[in-house]
Amino acid sequence: MAPPIRLPSLNALRAFEAVTRHLSFAKAADELHVTKAAIAQQVRQLEEAIGATLVMRAGRGLRLTEAGLAGLRELGLGFDRLTQAVRAMREASGNRLLVINSSASFAATWLVGRIGRFKTLHPDIDVLLDAGGGQADFARANVDAAIHWGKGDFPGLVATLLFTEDVFPVCAPALTRGAHAISRPQDLAHATLLHLEWNADFSMWPDWQVWLSAAGVHNVDTNRGVWFNQMSMALHAAAQGQGIALTTRAIAADEIDAGRLVAPFDTSVHTPFGYYFLCRPDRSATPKIVAFRSWLSEEAARSRDPALGRPRAARRRS
């Protein structure tokens, strides 16, 4: 009978497994919330423990050696099983922690202000809100459910639509009053445009050029203004009167209802995108996920007007 194999460090195996998926020390480090140097060191320790080179440089990237490829599939399956085992033990012990993944902008502008109402209804369920960005890896991450933005094509997941998306301008009420009031789309020629650096994966998302064309305006220079990489920052600047931003009802609902932002025009641009609640099929009937999904759908309905989620101030769509 062969002697049992002494396993290398679990941290080293985890670091290597992340590298195999990204073929990048930097991206693996981002995923595991450690430094690039720490990932490289863990991989070196694993190579020393195994006695073989697992990763090699290939131009500006990385490639796996034959030894590295040999255990790739089983290592991934192993971490999937470990994640499932930890989840099962937590639930068997009565742990009711619910881990929800969401974008930082959606969490900051919509979800955080409402999560207390869920706790009031379900005091026995604790919530951990993960707003680290990026699409959750349900197989490997300790995530129960997620709220993601897209067209609804989420293979292998159960998707529940929360909001459809119409894009329209908003600004502080003060910008719609006075000698230089913004009252017509043409007035944007003299206003500061607040832009969002959209994810390249969503290139169909309307920008200022698209909205102005829908409004029939062609004399506004859209290559000027201030750019942000988070919607929450753009809305914060708009509410302070620093300019006018494009947004959606889902994201700007609280600011509009509180009167900190107004929609000065009646034109909006419809998009094929929306916010979806996602979970794995084998977890969709879990009581804590059912409770959160039901509550979330009700809250989303309150943020929409009766016109199927269109902005209250934007009645004409393009």
C-alpha angles and dihedrals in degrees: 000000000000116000115252116268114247106232120228121237113304089223090055092050091048092050092049092047090054091049091052091058098044101029084215132098090206096053092045088052091052091051094050094039095237134110125279089241091055091054092049091050093050091051091050090051090051091050090051092049092049096038096230140090110254104175131037135183115258110187106298093342141048137263132193121243122226089266091050092050093048096074098029100107097041092046091054091048089048094057090046090055092046090053091050091048093052091047091050092050092049093051093044089054091055095255106157098186111146116201114203123187118208141155115269093241095051091045093049099043102037120002103048093056091055105037092090089065090058091052090051090054094041109028091165093063118078117203130213111192112206109196096169093126130233127080113301118248099222093187096058107017122077091243125136098189142345143210109220137169122233147094095295097264102128106148116216094010136098107241126198117190113230103170138008114216130241116168121218139154124266133183141164114287090242090068090062093058136064136033094319097038120162102235104137131039087245088066089070087081086079099036131090109253116217111211134194122216097230123210108264089231088069100049092148091068108117117252128188093280091056094046094047091050089052088051091050095245121135106161098078120103105225093185092081136070134059126315128211133183094211126056091216090062093049091051092047090054091047092050089053090056096251095129145307124293138194115238145143135250092250094056099036100038097109095043092049094045090049091051095242090117132031133192104230097188137052098223123100132170118227119223133194089235133097144158116270135191108226135194139153116273092237090054101041093097095048106126096234092049092046089051094049095044092050092048092045093051090052092049091048090052090054090054092054127073121230090267093086097274100314117145111271091229094044112070100154116069131195 
